[in-house]
Amino acid sequence: MAQKNNPVFHGLVLAGGESRRMGKDKALLTIQGKSWLEYSCDRLVQSGCEHVYVSRNQGDGIADLIPNKGPVGGVYSVLHYICEHEIELDWLTVIPVDMPLLTVDAIRHLHQTVEQTGKSAFYSDSLFPFSIRVNTDLREKTSLAVNGDKTNSIRYLLKQCGAAEIASTTNMQLTNVNTPEEWSRVAHNNFI
């Protein structure tokens, strides 16, 4: 673990979904001249993450170790990678690739909250983004979340980690964009 005075944040972009409702790979759609994947990675770096991982079954991403487990499967696979490579960090901040309105300030606010409270946290309006403390218990809890019949969810994982809900400044930042209609609405209303 890193020193308590200077916590180390790493980021994770979940980009392993099938994008069925969008009809094309959301990670490759563009925003401000960048793919959603690049844009999401940039947001995490700008918010203070020292390193960013990508959960993705294509390209240079970290592939799911257990197929078809959704976001919790991506978190599990990245934590396995972190443990295997003996990477030291205190917090893992997780965002989905399909949240293009998420701001750097919203991620920084999440970081400030977990630093002040010492607890994992997420916004009350959405399970994403969240910052989760990386410790010896986390891998076990993630394993239970990904291998259980009824527990295969981020909500279950956050509950098991005692994550705190924090109020968000605006709901729009926490909007997932899953369909062409939603993307059109966001782009048309000049939210981006």
Salt bridges, closest charged atoms under 4 A:
GLU18 OE1 - ARG20 NE 3.41
ASP25 OD2 - ARG56 NH2 2.53
ASP42 OD2 - LYS34 NZ 2.21
GLU84 OE2 - HIS80 ND1 3.85
ASP98 OD2 - LYS26 NZ 2.67
ASP105 OD1 - ARG108 NH1 3.79
